Amino acid sequence: MRHHERHRTAHIGWLRASVLGANDGLISTASLIVGVAASGAGHSAILVAGVAGLVAGSMSMAAGEYVSVSSQADTERADLARERHELATTPDAEKVELIGIYEARGLSPELARQVADQLMDRDALAAHARDELGLSETTAARPIQAALASALAFAVGAALPVVVAAFVPAASLSRVVTATALVLLAVLGAVAARVGGASMNRGAFRVAFWGALAMAVSALVGRFFGAQVQ
């Protein structure tokens, strides 16, 4: 019977982009709404600002993730191309390099040579990509996946404070949006930590803390500039 294991590293690509997007969408949009509300703007202006922040932020997150992960993918492809060239021109030196890696991990020289021989006979490039460069299919850069996951997560996170703002009177909008955002941030942090195998309490606290700080600063800035304009 084959033993099947599920490792959390399989989720690292989409999980990182999704958590970052939802966290950024919730914090930035809630902070924007709180800041505009603190300036004394009307209810319609607050909603327009929230929706504009949602759309602009989603596009920005998608573009930023695509560019950054594409750069990572370009670097990975360049390293693989160089390794492919070295395997074609100096295969013996590459085998010695692989043997040294296995010896450094604790294998005897004889066993390290046997492992290197068998792995290079099967797929030399895959062996060097994994053991020399630290590249694997699980952690490979996927720009489109990262961009879509980040943009969608940002939109979902940003939509929550916008929906709350749409149904809450302007007089109590800042307090309700802040409270709702902090609860949602704590839940998001806890869920992300749970999926990643970390402490849920620690994950909830750190996300809620930075969200509270961002909204507090935004409220102070909005109140200051609102008073100056008035």
Buried (B, 14 or more C-beta within 10 A) or exposed (E): EEEEEEEEEEBEBBBBBBBBBBBBBBBBBBBBBBBBBBBBBEBEBBBEBBBEBBEEBBEBBBEBBBEBBBEBBEEBEEBBEEBBEBBEEEEEEBBEBBBBBBBEEEBEEEEBBBBBEEBBEEEBBBBBBBBBEEBEEEEEBBBEBBBBBBBBBBBBBBBBBBEBBEEBEBEEBBEBBBEBBBEBBBBBBBBBBEBBEBEBEEBBBBBBBBBBEBBEEBBEBBBEBBEEEE
